């Protein structure tokens, strides 16, 4: 009987903590204690959701990283449910220069088809699901020109931003420039969509 009472007390404390951490003031306090990076919607043109939203979620992602693929899937769910209320921005990174081609490929898909977001989303979903392991097949399938001036300029912004900020860990999630605190996950942002940061 005593163990049941202790378990019940632990459950109550856990629920209270969960409720407390989702209060706007608590989230803002944790968020503003994190490192801040200079980022805005011009840092990368790879934007999903509402580009006019006051909530910018920047994801430093690697096209060949398995945790990044998992993060992409989680991000897509967030966009499907709350895409009108937030803007997701991708900044591409890679393990080495040879793999930069994949980031340029995804950049080209985005820029070359910017008038068809459904196509772009489908391509990105497909890439992170299986394309990252079969990149040459995807390169041939879509046959995107990755060395145009527009693609090179956009991808250069990604490289420059990474170098200036000395960020390499992927995925890294920033909320209006602040690193997402460790005690929060990207899905928690649905509770803070109207928060002014």
C-alpha positions in Angstrom: 0.0 0.0 0.0 2.9 2.4 0.8 4.5 1.8 -2.6 1.2 2.6 -4.3 1.1 5.9 -2.4 4.7 6.7 -3.3 4.1 5.9 -7.0 1.0 8.1 -6.9 3.0 11.0 -5.4 5.7 10.6 -8.1 3.1 10.7 -10.8 1.5 13.8 -9.4 4.9 15.6 -9.2 5.7 14.5 -12.7 2.4 15.9 -14.0 2.9 19.2 -12.1 6.4 19.6 -13.6 5.0 18.9 -17.1 2.3 21.5 -16.6 4.8 24.0 -15.2 7.3 23.6 -18.1 4.6 24.4 -20.6 3.8 27.8 -19.1 4.9 30.6 -21.4 7.0 32.4 -18.8 8.9 29.2 -17.9 9.6 28.3 -21.6 10.7 31.9 -22.3 13.0 31.9 -19.3 14.6 28.6 -20.3 14.9 29.7 -23.9 16.5 33.0 -23.2 19.1 31.3 -21.1 20.3 29.4 -24.2 22.9 30.5 -26.6 21.6 32.9 -29.2 22.6 32.9 -32.9 22.1 35.7 -35.4 19.6 34.1 -37.8 16.6 35.5 -39.7 14.6 34.5 -42.8 17.3 35.7 -45.1 19.9 33.4 -43.6 18.5 30.6 -45.7 15.7 30.8 -48.2 14.6 27.1 -47.5 11.4 28.0 -45.7 8.3 25.9 -45.0 5.1 26.9 -43.3 4.2 30.6 -42.9 7.1 32.9 -43.9 5.2 35.8 -42.2 5.0 34.0 -38.8 6.8 35.6 -35.8 8.0 32.1 -34.8 11.0 31.1 -36.8 12.3 27.5 -36.2 15.7 27.1 -37.8 17.0 23.6 -38.2 20.7 23.0 -39.0 20.3 19.7 -40.8 22.5 17.2 -42.7 21.0 15.4 -45.7 22.8 12.2 -44.7 22.2 12.2 -40.9 19.8 9.6 -39.5 18.7 11.8 -36.5 18.1 14.6 -39.0 15.9 12.3 -41.1 13.9 11.6 -37.9 13.7 15.3 -37.1 12.5 16.0 -40.6 9.6 13.5 -40.1 8.7 15.2 -36.8 8.9 18.6 -38.4 6.6 17.5 -41.1 4.0 16.5 -38.6 4.3 19.9 -36.9 4.0 21.7 -40.2 0.9 19.7 -41.2 -0.8 20.6 -37.9 0.5 24.1 -37.3 2.1 25.3 -40.6 0.1 28.5 -40.6 1.5 29.5 -37.3 5.2 29.0 -37.7 8.0 29.1 -40.2 10.5 26.2 -40.4 13.9 27.1 -42.0 16.5 24.6 -43.1 20.2 25.3 -43.1 22.2 22.5 -44.7 25.4 21.0 -43.4 27.4 17.9 -44.4 30.1 15.6 -43.1 32.5 16.5 -45.8 32.9 18.4 -49.1 31.8 15.4 -51.2 28.5 15.3 -49.4 27.9 19.0 -50.0 26.4 17.9 -53.3 23.4 16.6 -51.5 22.7 19.9 -49.7 23.0 21.7 -53.0 20.7 19.1 -54.6 18.0 19.8 -52.0 18.6 23.5 -52.3 18.2 23.2 -56.1 14.9 21.3 -55.7 13.6 24.0 -53.4 14.7 27.0 -55.6 13.9 25.4 -59.0 10.4 24.4 -57.9 9.5 27.2 -55.4 6.1 27.6 -57.0 5.1 24.0 -56.1 5.5 23.5 -52.3 3.7 20.2 -52.4 6.3 18.8 -54.9 9.1 20.2 -52.7 7.7 18.7 -49.5 7.2 15.3 -51.3 10.8 15.4 -52.5 12.2 16.3 -49.1 10.1 13.6 -47.4 11.3 11.1 -49.9 14.9 12.2 -49.6 15.0 11.9 -45.8 13.1 8.6 -45.9 15.3 6.8 -48.4 17.1 9.2 -50.8 19.9 10.0 -48.4 21.0 6.3 -48.8 20.6 6.3 -52.6 21.7 9.8 -53.6 22.9 9.0 -57.1 19.5 7.5 -57.9 17.8 10.6 -56.7 20.2 12.9 -58.5 19.4 11.0 -61.8 15.7 10.8 -61.1 15.3 14.6 -60.6 18.2 15.7 -62.8 18.5 19.1 -61.0 21.1 21.6 -62.1 23.0 22.2 -58.9 25.7 24.6 -60.1 23.6 27.6 -61.2 24.5 31.0 -59.7 21.2 31.1 -57.6 22.0 27.6 -56.1 25.6 28.5 -55.4 24.7 31.8 -53.8 22.0 30.2 -51.6 24.2 27.3 -50.5 27.1 29.7 -49.8 24.9 31.5 -47.3 24.5 28.1 -45.5 28.3 27.5 -45.4 29.1 31.1 -44.3 26.5 31.0 -41.5 27.8 27.7 -40.2 31.4 28.9 -40.2 30.5 32.2 -38.5 28.5 30.5 -35.8 30.8 27.5 -35.5 27.9 25.1 -35.5 28.3 21.5 -36.8 26.1 19.4 -34.6 23.0 18.2 -36.5 20.2 18.5 -36.0 20.4 21.7 -34.1 17.1 23.5 -33.5 16.9 27.2 -33.0 13.7 29.1 -31.9 14.0 32.7 -33.1 17.8 32.3 -32.8 17.9 30.6 -29.4 18.9 27.0 -29.1 15.9 24.9 -28.1 16.5 23.9 -24.4 17.3 20.3 -23.7 14.2 19.8 -21.6 12.0 20.6 -24.6 11.4 18.9 -27.9 10.3 20.4 -31.2 6.7 19.1 -30.7 6.4 21.3 -27.6 6.5 24.4 -29.8 2.8 23.8 -30.6 2.1 25.3 -27.1 4.0 28.5 -27.8 2.8 29.4 -31.3 1.5 32.8 -30.3 4.3 33.7 -27.9 6.3 36.8 -28.7 10.0 35.9 -28.5 
